[in-house]
């Protein structure tokens, strides 16, 4: 009896099948991708990924380790779903407010509450980790750093320590035009991938 696939596996398989059908030469031209006859190469945060052109398999360059779900879906989404002529606006918005149809309301910031509590009390270590991961300091948080998820897609990670009145919190800002590159759901995958990188390094 075959093992039942998870929803994550089903989503990844569907995205991989779509990638294989897409015009890869157009992808190369549009995003200026490094490539050879076997692979496309794409930077995601501070790591380089290899996308096998024949199968859509995505692995880390060097180690050959398979991309995790967040990285996989983010890369496929940009390559297959981004709009023609997409460009950043320079206007920042909270991740939860990227879509006019989102219904997170005031609770959106608390969706990363568990991660914020893990980081609480480790502010100096967090700053060092963010800098080592390529983050550029921003001022509007106890620890605020700008990252390039892709070379053309910036985001800002913000962390505030808690006090007697408020718990610690994590927030993400993305360009107002981010959804011209990826879908709303995938923007959360991008943020989630960065949090995993930070947690691994902490």
Buried (B, 14 or more C-beta within 10 A) or exposed (E): EEEEEEEEEEBBEEBBEBBEEBEBEEBBEBBEBEBEEEBBEBBBBEBEBBBBBEEBBBBBBEEEEEBBBBBBBBBBBBBEBBEEEBEBEEEBBBBBEBBEEEEBEEEBBEBBBEBBBBBBEBBEEBBBBBEEBBBEEBEEBBBBBBBBBBEBBBBBBBBBBBEEEEEBBBBBBBBBBBBBBBBBEBBBBBBBBBBBBBEEEE
